Amino acid sequence: MSYDTQPRHPRGATDILATIAADAGIRDDFSPHFLRHCFGTTLVRDGHDLVLVAELMGHARFETTRTYALPTAADRQRAIDSLPTDR
């Protein structure tokens, strides 16, 4: 809703964020989806329970939230590096 209580088109949020991003000189792909993805990923990486993250993100299916918990290449490398080695 806007200040005049009239519904706004979803594209309005994208346009506002694009303007803010351009003014701030940040990435071209900055969007509501990018913010949402950062929100979910940050919560998961900070160790919050996936069920809680799913609830906060409004996901009806747990599998949707699970995508935020998939390991990165850096996660895999950390796991390998943590293995004991011969001395």
Backbone as a ProteinNet text record, in pm:
[ID]
protein_1_A
[PRIMARY]
MSYDTQPRHPRGATDILATIAADAGIRDDFSPHFLRHCFGTTLVRDGHDLVLVAELMGHARFETTRTYALPTAADRQRAIDSLPTDR
[TERTIARY]
84	0	88.2	40.5	111.7	58	114.8	68.9	-77.2	-123.9	-264.2	-355	-305.5	-376.1	-421.6	-370	-402.9	-303.9	-352	-260	-160.5	-40.6	63.4	94.8	139.8	180.4	311.8	329.9	455.8	579.9	566.2	680.6	729.9	642	680.1	794	791.1	898.1	1028.9	1020.2	1139.9	1199.2	1113.2	1161	1225.1	1164.3	1219.2	1356.3	1365.8	1494.7	1600	1560.6	1655.7	1710.7	1625.4	1669.8	1766.1	1732.2	1818.5	1953	1950.6	2074.4	2160.4	2098.3	2174.2	2235.6	2157.9	2209	2324.4	2318.9	2422.7	2540.1	2525.6	2632.6	2653	2544.9	2558.5	2506.7	2520.8	2501.3	2374.8	2386.2	2276.9	2158.9	2185.2	2077.3	2010	2027.3	1962.8	1812.3	1736.6	1592.4	1526.2	1392.6	1324.5	1360.4	1372.7	1409.5	1549.8	1642.4	1778.6	1777.5	1701.1	1691.5	1632.8	1529.4	1465.2	1563.8	1638.8	1738	1845.5	1892.9	1993.1	1937.8	1811.9	1745.7	1746.7	1698.2	1691.8	1829.3	1921.4	2056.3	2126.7	2113.6	2177.8	2123.3	1993	1934.8	1986.1	1988.2	2034.6	2182.5	2263.7	2408.9	2442.3	2353.4	2373.7	2325.8	2278.7	2243.8	2100.3	2013.5	1873.5	1806.1	1712.7	1640.2	1567.4	1576.1	1513	1361.7	1300.6	1155.5	1119.5	1199.1	1176.9	1197.7	1303.3	1330.1	1215.4	1166.1	1053.1	931.2	906.9	792.5	810.4	928.6	954	945.1	981.7	978	842.5	753.8	621.2	618.5	713.5	718.2	617.4	539.4	444	512.3	621	692.1	832.4	868.5	999.8	1111.3	1085.5	1186	1229.9	1139.4	1172.8	1278.6	1263.1	1357.8	1490.4	1486.7	1608.8	1710.9	1665.9	1760.2	1855.3	1813.3	1900.1	2009.3	1994	2089.2	2184.7	2176.9	2265.8	2409.9	2503.1	2642.9	2702.4	2789.9	2863.1	2996.6	3070	3204.1	3292.5	3277	3356	3320.6	3191.4	3149.5	3214.8	3214.4	3275.3	3425.8	3491	3634.9	3665.7	3586.9	3605.4	3591	3494.2	3474.2	3596.2	3646.2	3764	3885.6	3901.3	4015.6	4010.5	3892.2	3880.3	3918	3935.4	3972.2	4115.1	4138.3	4274.6	4364.6	4486.9	4582.9	4695	4763.9	4879.6	4986.2	5054.5	5159.5	5292.2
-118	0	123.9	224.6	351	441.4	558.5	652.8	691.5	688.8	723.7	600.8	491.5	363.9	295.1	337.3	270.9	157	39.8	-71	-31.1	-80.9	-55.1	-183.8	-167.5	-282	-335.5	-468.4	-524.3	-469.2	-430.5	-375.1	-246.5	-178.8	-55.5	-77.3	-185.9	-216.3	-241.3	-311	-338	-208	-119.9	8.5	93.2	94.4	171	115.4	-16.8	-78	-55.6	-59.7	-35.3	106.2	201.5	340.3	354.2	293.4	298.5	233.8	119.2	48	131.6	191.2	273.1	393.8	458.1	573.9	536.1	412.9	366.7	302.6	280.7	220.8	73.5	2.8	-140.4	-222.7	-349.6	-445.7	-423	-460	-442.2	-534.3	-651.8	-749.3	-734.6	-621.3	-594.1	-587.7	-668.8	-678.7	-729	-724	-782.6	-931	-1002.7	-1144.8	-1160.6	-1076.1	-1081.5	-1054.8	-955.3	-927	-1045.4	-1104.2	-1220.4	-1336	-1359.4	-1466.6	-1438.6	-1317	-1279.8	-1299.1	-1261.5	-1277.7	-1425.1	-1512.8	-1655.3	-1716.5	-1683.9	-1739.5	-1695.4	-1568.8	-1517.6	-1587	-1604.8	-1673.4	-1816.6	-1888.1	-2027.3	-2033.6	-1950.4	-1951.6	-1909.6	-1830.9	-1791.7	-1898.8	-2011.6	-2126.1	-2132.3	-2049.4	-2054.5	-2179.2	-2230.2	-2350.8	-2333	-2433.3	-2424.4	-2410.5	-2470.1	-2457.2	-2311.7	-2246.1	-2104.2	-2019.3	-2046.6	-1970.9	-1989.5	-2111.6	-2138.8	-2057.1	-2050.7	-1973.4	-1824.8	-1773.1	-1630.2	-1591.5	-1685.3	-1656.7	-1687.9	-1747.6	-1778.9	-1895.8	-1985.8	-2102.3	-2207	-2254.8	-2360.9	-2497.3	-2508.1	-2635.1	-2621.1	-2713.8	-2712.3	-2724.7	-2798.2	-2817.7	-2684.3	-2588.6	-2456.2	-2390.3	-2400.2	-2338.8	-2412.7	-2541.3	-2622	-2571	-2508.4	-2458.6	-2354.5	-2287.2	-2188	-2254.5	-2383.7	-2455	-2543.2	-2538.4	-2621.2	-2573.8	-2667.8	-2629	-2559.1	-2466.6	-2396.8	-2467.7	-2426.2	-2480.8	-2452.1	-2333.9	-2299	-2389.3	-2423.3	-2515.2	-2651.4	-2700.1	-2830.5	-2828	-2720.1	-2709.2	-2704.1	-2630.8	-2625	-2763	-2839.6	-2974.6	-3062.1	-3051.9	-3130.7	-3087	-2955.8	-2903.3	-2941.4	-2971.7	-3005.1	-3151.9	-3231.8	-3372.3	-3381.6	-3476.4	-3492.3	-3545.1	-3504.8	-3550.7	-3626.4	-3707.7	-3779.7	-3678.6	-3708.5	-3617	-3680.5
0	0	0	-60.3	-63.8	46.6	56.4	158.2	138.1	14.6	-11.9	-6	48.1	70.4	-58.3	-171.8	-296.9	-319.1	-360.9	-389.1	-497.6	-484.9	-583.3	-658.3	-778	-858.7	-802	-798.2	-746	-815	-938.2	-1011.2	-944.2	-871.2	-803	-705	-630.4	-534.6	-608.1	-719.5	-799.3	-851.8	-899.7	-951.4	-841.7	-724.1	-611.5	-572.7	-561.1	-525.2	-632.6	-758.5	-866.8	-858.3	-825.1	-810.6	-693.9	-581.8	-463.4	-494.6	-560.8	-594.3	-688.2	-788.6	-883.6	-813.3	-727	-652.8	-561.4	-508	-415.8	-489	-619.4	-696.8	-667.7	-633.3	-605.7	-722.6	-713.6	-821.5	-904.6	-1030.9	-1125.9	-1098.9	-1043.9	-1023.6	-887.2	-823.2	-694.6	-716.5	-643.8	-664.6	-536.4	-530.4	-414.6	-397.7	-509.3	-500.6	-441.8	-484.3	-432	-281.2	-236.6	-92.6	-16.9	-74.3	-10.8	0.1	-105.7	-104.3	1.9	10.2	111.8	252.5	271.9	401.3	443	354.8	386.1	405.2	316.4	324.7	452.3	487.3	609	732.8	740.2	856	866.9	753.7	755.2	791.3	730.2	756.4	899.7	960.2	1100.2	1197.4	1142.8	1226.3	1273.6	1217.2	1258.7	1202.9	1277.3	1241.5	1108	1022.6	890.7	898.6	999.2	1014	1042.7	1127	1157	1031.8	957.3	835	736.2	722.4	633.1	673.9	802.5	852.4	823.8	852.5	830.5	682.8	595.7	452.7	389.9	466.3	415.1	319.5	332.8	244.8	290.1	198.3	228.1	228.6	152.2	142.2	200.3	285.8	349.3	245.4	137.1	33.5	-27.9	-31.8	-85.2	1.8	131.9	225.3	222.9	201.1	201.2	99.7	-8.2	-109	-49.9	55.6	120	203.8	229.6	314.4	234	103.1	22.8	39.4	48.3	69.5	-52.4	-24.5	-129.9	-150.4	-251.9	-274.2	-153.3	-94.1	25	142.7	157.8	264.4	245.5	122	94.7	122.6	83.1	105.8	255.7	332.6	478.5	540.7	491.6	544.3	513.9	393.3	355.3	436.9	451.2	527	674.7	725.9	867.4	897.4	792.1	812.2	864	953.5	1001.5	888.8	892.4	792	861.9	783.5	841.2	878.9	986.9	1031	1016.3
[MASK]
+++++++++++++++++++++++++++++++++++++++++++++++++++++++++++++++++++++++++++++++++++++++

